[in-house]
């Protein structure tokens, strides 16, 4: 197999040849057809996430087909089309797992972070954390749904049922979840980098009621806001944009420091929440609505060996939609 491997934090990934892995008990070996490039991968490579497994193969938006089924697996079979997400394994016995909050497990494994991921031709996954996908479908278009879509869905649920929802940062997650919000009958307000008229036009093409700079105030008060950009300074801006009783959700795994802000913009029962990881239930719910909502992803494909270029384009804001590696 071939894999793009992170040997040391802050350094480019290296293309290496490895023997094809074998699945253990309860695992499956998947031949990767496509793997999305997520901002979390960028945070990993740039050394912004603690305690990664090194060396590690990044990537957790994986679509492929099962090559080999390990012993003890009776729910999946060779040849099945599957998706592999960020949540790779949980302990099943800590208080959070017992409470049905496996996204907060005390002893988890995460795909492409603490176990090898999908920037490769093959990947081994725990069969219990693999999603069955429809046999027909565009693998490249599906890949971003495995994280940008799932975290976006979880963040939208956490934001509540407000009609006027703001998205700070209009990238891979926001362009998917804006379509869900519009399907639900909500009004979308898109906030982009200053001067990024292309992203603003993209948001409006997807049905945004308004699109402007993150420095701008929306034309009317929002019921809720979701921050996808990893910029702590957006928290006070979003709090100022939501109405009394409104909610701001921080959807990223990493964010720059949040600056101090006056209590007055949090007062009047505004809420500030964060999203951590995902659950298998999130996946079941989200993939059930994907065909109903008619979600279409915008993707930019790259060959596997150009993973560093894809990461650089994401870092520099040169992408609309999502980058996807194709082995």
Buried (B, 14 or more C-beta within 10 A) or exposed (E): BBBBBBEEEEEBBBBBEBEEBEBEEBBBBBBBBBBBBBBBBBBBBEEBBEEBBEBBBBBBBBBBBBBBBBEEBEEBEEEBBBBBBBBBBBEEEBEBBEEEBBBBBEEBBBBBBBBBBBBBBBBBBBBBBBBEBEEEBEBBBBBBBBBBBBBBBBBBBBBBEBEBBBBBBBBBBBBBBBBBBBBEEBBBBBBBBEEBEEBBBBBBEBBBBBBBEBEBEBEEBBBBBBBBBBBBBBBBBBBBBBBEEBBBBBBBBBBEEBEEBEEEBBEEEBBBBBBEBBBBEBBEBBBEBBEEBEBBBBBBBBEBEBBBBBBBBBEEBEBBBBBBBBB
